[in-house]
Amino acid sequence: MALAGAHVRIARPTDNIDRLLPFYRDGLGFEVLGSFTDHEGFDGVMLGHRSAGYHLEFTYHRGHGVGSAPTKDNLLIFYLPDSDAYSKAVSQMEGSGFAAAASFNPY
C-alpha cells in the first residue's frame, strides 16, 4: 500500500511558537526544518529529524487563540527502542529544564 512509505506531518495549533520551541528543539533534540511568517495571517515552524518519516508543524493564526489541549489524554507518544535510549532522552529533557508529568491514562 502506498501509505506504508508515506511521510507524516502532524500539525498542531499553538498560541505561542516561541514558547514551545525549547521543549522540542532543546529537550527532544528536534531540528527546525523550516518556518514561515505571516502566510495569510499564519506563522509556523516545522520540527523533526531529517531522516525520520514524520515531522511536526506548529502554527499560530494571528488574532485567533487556540487555548489548551481539549483533554488530558491529547498526546504525542514516541516509542524509543530500548531503556538506554529512554534514559538518554530523559536526561536530555531534564538537562534542558523539563520535568516528568503525571500520566492521565495509566497505560
N, C-alpha and C positions, 0 to 999 in steps of 0.2 A: 504494500500500500504506500502511496506517495507520502502520506503524513508521517510515516516512520522516520524519514530523513529530514523532516521539516525543522527549521529554526523557529523557536518560540519567543515571542515578545510578550512580556507580562506588563501591562500598562496600569498604572495606579495614579489617581489624582492626589494632589497634596496642596496644602495651604502655604508651605514653606520649603522650597527645594534646598536652600542653603542649610537649613536645619537638619535635613535627613542625610546630606552628603557625608558627614563624618562617620555615621553608622555603617553605610555601605562601602565607602571608599577606604576609610582607615580601619574600621572594625572588621569588616569582611574581606577587605583587600580587593574590592572590585575596581576596575578601571573606568574612567569616564570615557565612553566610546564615542560620544557626540553630545551636542546640546544645541538648543535654538532659543532665540529670544523674540518675543512679540510676533509670532507667526499667527496672524489674525487674532491677537489677544492671548495667545498661549505661549508660555515659556516651558521648556522641557529639558531633561537630561536623560541620556541612555547610559546605563551602567552594566558592567558584566566582565567576563573574561573572554578575550578574543577567540580562544579555541573552544569555548563552550557552545552548546546547542541552544542557548537561550540568552536573553538579556532583559533587563528591567528598564522600563521607561516611566519616569515620573513627570507629570505635567501640572502646571499651575495656570488656571484660567483667570486672568486679571479681572478683578471686580466680582468674582464668584468664590464663595467659601465652600469647602467640602466637609469641614468638621472632622470628627474622629471616625475610626472604623465602625461599621454597623454592628458588629458583635465582638465579643472577646475571643471568638473562635475564627476570626478572619486572619488567616496566617499564610506566610510563605515558609515552607519547610524544606531544608536542604539535608539530604541524607549523605553523610560522609562515609568513606569506605571502611574505616576502622577506628578503634579507640585512640590511636596515636594522632590521627588527623583531627579527631574531635577535640582532644586535649590541646592541640596546637591552635585550633580555631578559638577555643575558649580563652586561652592565654592571650591571643591577639586582641580579642574583644575586650577583655579586662584591661590589657595594657593601653587600650585606646579610650578607657574611661567608662566602659559599659558594664552593667551588671546583669546577671541572670534574672529573668522574670518568671513568676509562677505561671504554670500552665493552667488554663481554664479546664481543658479536657485532659484527663489523666492518661491518655494513650501514650 
